[in-house]
Amino acid sequence: MGNESINWDKLGFDYIKTDKRFLQVWKNGEWQEGTLTDDNVLHISE
């Protein structure tokens, strides 16, 4: 990135609903195989 100023108002962090989402789970120290899902809920656990 150069010395250009970033126009934060036009950067585009808006939510865009899509038909599918990519889901991948970290389990037992490794990533499980990823899948596509219709579920639009973000599942987070500690």
CHARMM-style PDB file with segment names, atoms N, HN, CA, C and O in Angstrom:
ATOM      1  N   MET     1       0.856  -1.172   0.000  1.00  0.00      PROA
ATOM      2  CA  MET     1       0.000   0.000   0.000  1.00  0.00      PROA
ATOM      3  C   MET     1       0.896   1.227   0.000  1.00  0.00      PROA
ATOM      4  O   MET     1       1.864   1.308   0.757  1.00  0.00      PROA
ATOM      5  N   GLY     2       0.568   2.158  -0.840  1.00  0.00      PROA
ATOM      6  HN  GLY     2      -0.218   2.093  -1.455  1.00  0.00      PROA
ATOM      7  CA  GLY     2       1.350   3.378  -0.932  1.00  0.00      PROA
ATOM      8  C   GLY     2       0.947   4.393   0.114  1.00  0.00      PROA
ATOM      9  O   GLY     2       0.384   4.050   1.154  1.00  0.00      PROA
ATOM     10  N   ASN     3       1.245   5.651  -0.176  1.00  0.00      PROA
ATOM     11  HN  ASN     3       1.702   5.930  -1.021  1.00  0.00      PROA
ATOM     12  CA  ASN     3       0.939   6.735   0.753  1.00  0.00      PROA
ATOM     13  C   ASN     3      -0.445   7.324   0.534  1.00  0.00      PROA
ATOM     14  O   ASN     3      -0.760   8.370   1.102  1.00  0.00      PROA
ATOM     15  N   GLU     4      -1.282   6.676  -0.280  1.00  0.00      PROA
ATOM     16  HN  GLU     4      -1.025   5.827  -0.741  1.00  0.00      PROA
ATOM     17  CA  GLU     4      -2.610   7.208  -0.561  1.00  0.00      PROA
ATOM     18  C   GLU     4      -3.461   7.199   0.708  1.00  0.00      PROA
ATOM     19  O   GLU     4      -3.307   6.338   1.573  1.00  0.00      PROA
ATOM     20  N   SER     5      -4.352   8.170   0.795  1.00  0.00      PROA
ATOM     21  HN  SER     5      -4.477   8.869   0.091  1.00  0.00      PROA
ATOM     22  CA  SER     5      -5.297   8.192   1.909  1.00  0.00      PROA
ATOM     23  C   SER     5      -6.407   7.187   1.637  1.00  0.00      PROA
ATOM     24  O   SER     5      -6.839   7.023   0.496  1.00  0.00      PROA
ATOM     25  N   ILE     6      -6.860   6.523   2.677  1.00  0.00      PROA
ATOM     26  HN  ILE     6      -6.509   6.657   3.603  1.00  0.00      PROA
ATOM     27  CA  ILE     6      -7.961   5.569   2.541  1.00  0.00      PROA
ATOM     28  C   ILE     6      -9.267   6.298   2.777  1.00  0.00      PROA
ATOM     29  O   ILE     6      -9.434   6.966   3.798  1.00  0.00      PROA
ATOM     30  N   ASN     7     -10.191   6.175   1.844  1.00  0.00      PROA
ATOM     31  HN  ASN     7     -10.056   5.632   1.015  1.00  0.00      PROA
ATOM     32  CA  ASN     7     -11.518   6.762   1.993  1.00  0.00      PROA
ATOM     33  C   ASN     7     -12.390   5.724   2.702  1.00  0.00      PROA
ATOM     34  O   ASN     7     -13.009   4.878   2.056  1.00  0.00      PROA
ATOM     35  N   TRP     8     -12.433   5.796   4.032  1.00  0.00      PROA
ATOM     36  HN  TRP     8     -11.930   6.483   4.556  1.00  0.00      PROA
ATOM     37  CA  TRP     8     -13.134   4.804   4.843  1.00  0.00      PROA
ATOM     38  C   TRP     8     -14.632   4.774   4.554  1.00  0.00      PROA
ATOM     39  O   TRP     8     -15.262   3.732   4.728  1.00  0.00      PROA
ATOM     40  N   ASP     9     -15.212   5.880   4.120  1.00  0.00      PROA
ATOM     41  HN  ASP     9     -14.700   6.726   3.978  1.00  0.00      PROA
ATOM     42  CA  ASP     9     -16.648   5.927   3.816  1.00  0.00      PROA
ATOM     43  C   ASP     9     -17.011   5.096   2.582  1.00  0.00      PROA
ATOM     44  O   ASP     9     -18.162   4.685   2.438  1.00  0.00      PROA
ATOM     45  N   LYS    10     -16.059   4.847   1.703  1.00  0.00      PROA
ATOM     46  HN  LYS    10     -15.123   5.181   1.820  1.00  0.00      PROA
ATOM     47  CA  LYS    10     -16.328   4.102   0.473  1.00  0.00      PROA
ATOM     48  C   LYS    10     -15.680   2.717   0.465  1.00  0.00      PROA
ATOM     49  O   LYS    10     -15.667   2.045  -0.566  1.00  0.00      PROA
ATOM     50  N   LEU    11     -15.143   2.287   1.610  1.00  0.00      PROA
ATOM     51  HN  LEU    11     -15.153   2.833   2.448  1.00  0.00      PROA
ATOM     52  CA  LEU    11     -14.404   1.034   1.659  1.00  0.00      PROA
ATOM     53  C   LEU    11     -15.309  -0.184   1.499  1.00  0.00      PROA
ATOM     54  O   LEU    11     -14.875  -1.189   0.937  1.00  0.00      PROA
ATOM     55  N   GLY    12     -16.547  -0.127   1.972  1.00  0.00      PROA
ATOM     56  HN  GLY    12     -16.899   0.690   2.429  1.00  0.00      PROA
ATOM     57  CA  GLY    12     -17.499  -1.195   1.714  1.00  0.00      PROA
ATOM     58  C   GLY    12     -17.486  -2.347   2.691  1.00  0.00      PROA
ATOM     59  O   GLY    12     -17.341  -3.500   2.284  1.00  0.00      PROA
ATOM     60  N   PHE    13     -17.634  -2.062   3.972  1.00  0.00      PROA
ATOM     61  HN  PHE    13     -17.752  -1.126   4.303  1.00  0.00      PROA
ATOM     62  CA  PHE    13     -17.731  -3.124   4.968  1.00  0.00      PROA
ATOM     63  C   PHE    13     -19.179  -3.483   5.275  1.00  0.00      PROA
ATOM     64  O   PHE    13     -19.459  -4.071   6.320  1.00  0.00      PROA
ATOM     65  N   ASP    14     -20.094  -3.141   4.390  1.00  0.00      PROA
ATOM     66  HN  ASP    14     -19.866  -2.663   3.541  1.00  0.00      PROA
ATOM     67  CA  ASP    14     -21.504  -3.450   4.596  1.00  0.00      PROA
ATOM     68  C   ASP    14     -21.725  -4.955   4.486  1.00  0.00      PROA
ATOM     69  O   ASP    14     -20.979  -5.658   3.805  1.00  0.00      PROA
ATOM     70  N   TYR    15     -22.761  -5.435   5.167  1.00  0.00      PROA
ATOM     71  HN  TYR    15     -23.367  -4.864   5.721  1.00  0.00      PROA
ATOM     72  CA  TYR    15     -23.133  -6.846   5.096  1.00  0.00      PROA
ATOM     73  C   TYR    15     -23.791  -7.125   3.750  1.00  0.00      PROA
ATOM     74  O   TYR    15     -24.681  -6.393   3.317  1.00  0.00      PROA
ATOM     75  N   ILE    16     -23.351  -8.175   3.106  1.00  0.00      PROA
ATOM     76  HN  ILE    16     -22.628  -8.770   3.458  1.00  0.00      PROA
ATOM     77  CA  ILE    16     -23.940  -8.595   1.838  1.00  0.00      PROA
ATOM     78  C   ILE    16     -24.397 -10.043   2.009  1.00  0.00      PROA
ATOM     79  O   ILE    16     -23.569 -10.943   2.148  1.00  0.00      PROA
ATOM     80  N   LYS    17     -25.709 -10.268   1.999  1.00  0.00      PROA
ATOM     81  HN  LYS    17     -26.381  -9.536   1.886  1.00  0.00      PROA
ATOM     82  CA  LYS    17     -26.246 -11.620   2.156  1.00  0.00      PROA
ATOM     83  C   LYS    17     -25.970 -12.428   0.893  1.00  0.00      PROA
ATOM     84  O   LYS    17     -26.204 -11.962  -0.222  1.00  0.00      PROA
ATOM     85  N   THR    18     -25.474 -13.633   1.083  1.00  0.00      PROA
ATOM     86  HN  THR    18     -25.284 -14.012   1.989  1.00  0.00      PROA
ATOM     87  CA  THR    18     -25.192 -14.537  -0.024  1.00  0.00      PROA
ATOM     88  C   THR    18     -26.003 -15.822   0.145  1.00  0.00      PROA
ATOM     89  O   THR    18     -26.541 -16.076   1.223  1.00  0.00      PROA
ATOM     90  N   ASP    19     -26.091 -16.624  -0.899  1.00  0.00      PROA
ATOM     91  HN  ASP    19     -25.654 -16.417  -1.775  1.00  0.00      PROA
ATOM     92  CA  ASP    19     -26.849 -17.879  -0.840  1.00  0.00      PROA
ATOM     93  C   ASP    19     -26.180 -18.917   0.053  1.00  0.00      PROA
ATOM     94  O   ASP    19     -26.866 -19.688   0.723  1.00  0.00      PROA
ATOM     95  N   LYS    20     -24.864 -18.945   0.071  1.00  0.00      PROA
ATOM     96  HN  LYS    20     -24.307 -18.318  -0.473  1.00  0.00      PROA
ATOM     97  CA  LYS    20     -24.098 -19.950   0.821  1.00  0.00      PROA
ATOM     98  C   LYS    20     -23.021 -19.269   1.653  1.00  0.00      PROA
ATOM     99  O   LYS    20     -22.622 -18.138   1.375  1.00  0.00      PROA
ATOM    100  N   ARG    21     -22.558 -19.980   2.679  1.00  0.00      PROA
ATOM    101  HN  ARG    21     -22.882 -20.899   2.905  1.00  0.00      PROA
ATOM    102  CA  ARG    21     -21.450 -19.531   3.509  1.00  0.00      PROA
ATOM    103  C   ARG    21     -20.464 -20.686   3.633  1.00  0.00      PROA
ATOM    104  O   ARG    21     -20.860 -21.851   3.597  1.00  0.00      PROA
ATOM    105  N   PHE    22     -19.184 -20.367   3.778  1.00  0.00      PROA
ATOM    106  HN  PHE    22     -18.862 -19.420   3.807  1.00  0.00      PROA
ATOM    107  CA  PHE    22     -18.161 -21.398   3.967  1.00  0.00      PROA
ATOM    108  C   PHE    22     -17.978 -21.624   5.456  1.00  0.00      PROA
ATOM    109  O   PHE    22     -17.811 -20.669   6.215  1.00  0.00      PROA
ATOM    110  N   LEU    23     -18.008 -22.890   5.883  1.00  0.00      PROA
ATOM    111  HN  LEU    23     -18.143 -23.665   5.267  1.00  0.00      PROA
ATOM    112  CA  LEU    23     -17.872 -23.247   7.293  1.00  0.00      PROA
ATOM    113  C   LEU    23     -16.737 -24.246   7.439  1.00  0.00      PROA
ATOM    114  O   LEU    23     -16.695 -25.266   6.751  1.00  0.00      PROA
ATOM    115  N   GLN    24     -15.804 -23.935   8.357  1.00  0.00      PROA
ATOM    116  HN  GLN    24     -15.837 -23.107   8.916  1.00  0.00      PROA
ATOM    117  CA  GLN    24     -14.704 -24.847   8.631  1.00  0.00      PROA
ATOM    118  C   GLN    24     -14.447 -24.823  10.130  1.00  0.00      PROA
ATOM    119  O   GLN    24     -14.414 -23.753  10.738  1.00  0.00      PROA
ATOM    120  N   VAL    25     -14.266 -25.994  10.729  1.00  0.00      PROA
ATOM    121  HN  VAL    25     -14.293 -26.863  10.236  1.00  0.00      PROA
ATOM    122  CA  VAL    25     -14.149 -26.128  12.179  1.00  0.00      PROA
ATOM    123  C   VAL    25     -12.732 -26.559  12.545  1.00  0.00      PROA
ATOM    124  O   VAL    25     -12.158 -27.445  11.912  1.00  0.00      PROA
ATOM    125  N   TRP    26     -12.165 -25.912  13.594  1.00  0.00      PROA
ATOM    126  HN  TRP    26     -12.631 -25.192  14.109  1.00  0.00      PROA
ATOM    127  CA  TRP    26     -10.873 -26.298  14.151  1.00  0.00      PROA
ATOM    128  C   TRP    26     -11.156 -27.288  15.276  1.00  0.00      PROA
ATOM    129  O   TRP    26     -11.808 -26.930  16.257  1.00  0.00      PROA
ATOM    130  N   LYS    27     -10.676 -28.530  15.152  1.00  0.00      PROA
ATOM    131  HN  LYS    27     -10.146 -28.820  14.355  1.00  0.00      PROA
ATOM    132  CA  LYS    27     -10.964 -29.565  16.138  1.00  0.00      PROA
ATOM    133  C   LYS    27      -9.738 -30.455  16.314  1.00  0.00      PROA
ATOM    134  O   LYS    27      -9.126 -30.889  15.338  1.00  0.00      PROA
ATOM    135  N   ASN    28      -9.390 -30.720  17.567  1.00  0.00      PROA
ATOM    136  HN  ASN    28      -9.888 -30.367  18.360  1.00  0.00      PROA
ATOM    137  CA  ASN    28      -8.253 -31.597  17.890  1.00  0.00      PROA
ATOM    138  C   ASN    28      -6.959 -31.146  17.220  1.00  0.00      PROA
ATOM    139  O   ASN    28      -6.172 -31.966  16.747  1.00  0.00      PROA
ATOM    140  N   GLY    29      -6.752 -29.833  17.185  1.00  0.00      PROA
ATOM    141  HN  GLY    29      -7.392 -29.167  17.569  1.00  0.00      PROA
ATOM    142  CA  GLY    29      -5.504 -29.293  16.664  1.00  0.00      PROA
ATOM    143  C   GLY    29      -5.383 -29.225  15.161  1.00  0.00      PROA
ATOM    144  O   GLY    29      -4.292 -28.996  14.638  1.00  0.00      PROA
ATOM    145  N   GLU    30      -6.491 -29.422  14.447  1.00  0.00      PROA
ATOM    146  HN  GLU    30      -7.377 -29.608  14.871  1.00  0.00      PROA
ATOM    147  CA  GLU    30      -6.419 -29.318  12.990  1.00  0.00      PROA
ATOM    148  C   GLU    30      -7.759 -28.867  12.423  1.00  0.00      PROA
ATOM    149  O   GLU    30      -8.802 -29.015  13.060  1.00  0.00      PROA
ATOM    150  N   TRP    31      -7.710 -28.315  11.218  1.00  0.00      PROA
ATOM    151  HN  TRP    31      -6.862 -28.194  10.701  1.00  0.00      PROA
ATOM    152  CA  TRP    31      -8.924 -27.869  10.539  1.00  0.00      PROA
ATOM    153  C   TRP    31      -9.635 -29.072   9.942  1.00  0.00      PROA
ATOM    154  O   TRP    31      -9.011 -29.912   9.294  1.00  0.00      PROA
ATOM    155  N   GLN    32     -10.926 -29.152  10.158  1.00  0.00      PROA
ATOM    156  HN  GLN    32     -11.433 -28.469  10.685  1.00  0.00      PROA
ATOM    157  CA  GLN    32     -11.754 -30.183   9.538  1.00  0.00      PROA
ATOM    158  C   GLN    32     -12.053 -29.759   8.096  1.00  0.00      PROA
ATOM    159  O   GLN    32     -11.820 -28.611   7.718  1.00  0.00      PROA
ATOM    160  N   GLU    33     -12.564 -30.684   7.308  1.00  0.00      PROA
ATOM    161  HN  GLU    33     -12.753 -31.616   7.616  1.00  0.00      PROA
ATOM    162  CA  GLU    33     -12.893 -30.354   5.922  1.00  0.00      PROA
ATOM    163  C   GLU    33     -13.981 -29.284   5.898  1.00  0.00      PROA
ATOM    164  O   GLU    33     -14.963 -29.392   6.633  1.00  0.00      PROA
ATOM    165  N   GLY    34     -13.828 -28.269   5.079  1.00  0.00      PROA
ATOM    166  HN  GLY    34     -13.031 -28.181   4.482  1.00  0.00      PROA
ATOM    167  CA  GLY    34     -14.793 -27.183   4.987  1.00  0.00      PROA
ATOM    168  C   GLY    34     -16.019 -27.585   4.184  1.00  0.00      PROA
ATOM    169  O   GLY    34     -15.958 -28.469   3.330  1.00  0.00      PROA
ATOM    170  N   THR    35     -17.135 -26.921   4.471  1.00  0.00      PROA
ATOM    171  HN  THR    35     -17.185 -26.202   5.164  1.00  0.00      PROA
ATOM    172  CA  THR    35     -18.380 -27.187   3.755  1.00  0.00      PROA
ATOM    173  C   THR    35     -19.078 -25.871   3.440  1.00  0.00      PROA
ATOM    174  O   THR    35     -18.777 -24.837   4.035  1.00  0.00      PROA
ATOM    175  N   LEU    36     -20.005 -25.924   2.506  1.00  0.00      PROA
ATOM    176  HN  LEU    36     -20.250 -26.765   2.023  1.00  0.00      PROA
ATOM    177  CA  LEU    36     -20.881 -24.790   2.238  1.00  0.00      PROA
ATOM    178  C   LEU    36     -22.191 -25.024   2.974  1.00  0.00      PROA
ATOM    179  O   LEU    36     -22.681 -26.152   3.027  1.00  0.00      PROA
ATOM    180  N   THR    37     -22.763 -23.961   3.547  1.00  0.00      PROA
ATOM    181  HN  THR    37     -22.365 -23.045   3.505  1.00  0.00      PROA
ATOM    182  CA  THR    37     -23.993 -24.077   4.316  1.00  0.00      PROA
ATOM    183  C   THR    37     -24.944 -22.936   3.983  1.00  0.00      PROA
ATOM    184  O   THR    37     -24.524 -21.867   3.539  1.00  0.00      PROA
ATOM    185  N   ASP    38     -26.221 -23.178   4.202  1.00  0.00      PROA
ATOM    186  HN  ASP    38     -26.562 -24.046   4.563  1.00  0.00      PROA
ATOM    187  CA  ASP    38     -27.244 -22.131   4.070  1.00  0.00      PROA
ATOM    188  C   ASP    38     -27.442 -21.381   5.382  1.00  0.00      PROA
ATOM    189  O   ASP    38     -28.081 -20.329   5.405  1.00  0.00      PROA
ATOM    190  N   ASP    39     -26.897 -21.915   6.474  1.00  0.00      PROA
ATOM    191  HN  ASP    39     -26.377 -22.769   6.456  1.00  0.00      PROA
ATOM    192  CA  ASP    39     -27.065 -21.346   7.812  1.00  0.00      PROA
ATOM    193  C   ASP    39     -26.407 -19.970   7.879  1.00  0.00      PROA
ATOM    194  O   ASP    39     -25.216 -19.841   7.597  1.00  0.00      PROA
ATOM    195  N   ASN    40     -27.170 -18.944   8.249  1.00  0.00      PROA
ATOM    196  HN  ASN    40     -28.138 -19.049   8.479  1.00  0.00      PROA
ATOM    197  CA  ASN    40     -26.599 -17.599   8.314  1.00  0.00      PROA
ATOM    198  C   ASN    40     -26.331 -17.158   9.749  1.00  0.00      PROA
ATOM    199  O   ASN    40     -26.230 -15.961  10.018  1.00  0.00      PROA
ATOM    200  N   VAL    41     -26.214 -18.118  10.680  1.00  0.00      PROA
ATOM    201  HN  VAL    41     -26.296 -19.090  10.461  1.00  0.00      PROA
ATOM    202  CA  VAL    41     -25.902 -17.813  12.071  1.00  0.00      PROA
ATOM    203  C   VAL    41     -24.413 -18.053  12.298  1.00  0.00      PROA
ATOM    204  O   VAL    41     -23.885 -19.105  11.939  1.00  0.00      PROA
ATOM    205  N   LEU    42     -23.737 -17.067  12.898  1.00  0.00      PROA
ATOM    206  HN  LEU    42     -24.165 -16.212  13.190  1.00  0.00      PROA
ATOM    207  CA  LEU    42     -22.319 -17.200  13.209  1.00  0.00      PROA
ATOM    208  C   LEU    42     -22.190 -17.912  14.547  1.00  0.00      PROA
ATOM    209  O   LEU    42     -22.590 -17.368  15.576  1.00  0.00      PROA
ATOM    210  N   HSD    43     -21.636 -19.124  14.547  1.00  0.00      PROA
ATOM    211  HN  HSD    43     -21.311 -19.566  13.711  1.00  0.00      PROA
ATOM    212  CA  HSD    43     -21.490 -19.928  15.761  1.00  0.00      PROA
ATOM    213  C   HSD    43     -20.072 -19.740  16.299  1.00  0.00      PROA
ATOM    214  O   HSD    43     -19.095 -20.045  15.615  1.00  0.00      PROA
ATOM    215  N   ILE    44     -19.968 -19.236  17.530  1.00  0.00      PROA
ATOM    216  HN  ILE    44     -20.761 -18.989  18.086  1.00  0.00      PROA
ATOM    217  CA  ILE    44     -18.667 -19.011  18.162  1.00  0.00      PROA
ATOM    218  C   ILE    44     -18.686 -19.679  19.531  1.00  0.00      PROA
ATOM    219  O   ILE    44     -19.646 -19.519  20.285  1.00  0.00      PROA
ATOM    220  N   SER    45     -17.636 -20.424  19.858  1.00  0.00      PROA
ATOM    221  HN  SER    45     -16.856 -20.554  19.246  1.00  0.00      PROA
ATOM    222  CA  SER    45     -17.538 -21.028  21.182  1.00  0.00      PROA
ATOM    223  C   SER    45     -16.143 -20.786  21.745  1.00  0.00      PROA
ATOM    224  O   SER    45     -15.203 -20.493  21.006  1.00  0.00      PROA
ATOM    225  N   GLU    46     -16.025 -20.912  23.042  1.00  0.00      PROA
ATOM    226  HN  GLU    46     -16.788 -21.151  23.642  1.00  0.00      PROA
ATOM    227  CA  GLU    46     -14.738 -20.720  23.718  1.00  0.00      PROA
ATOM    228  C   GLU    46     -14.048 -22.043  23.918  1.00  0.00      PROA
ATOM    229  OT1 GLU    46     -12.950 -22.089  24.472  1.00  0.00      PROA
TER     230      GLU     46
END
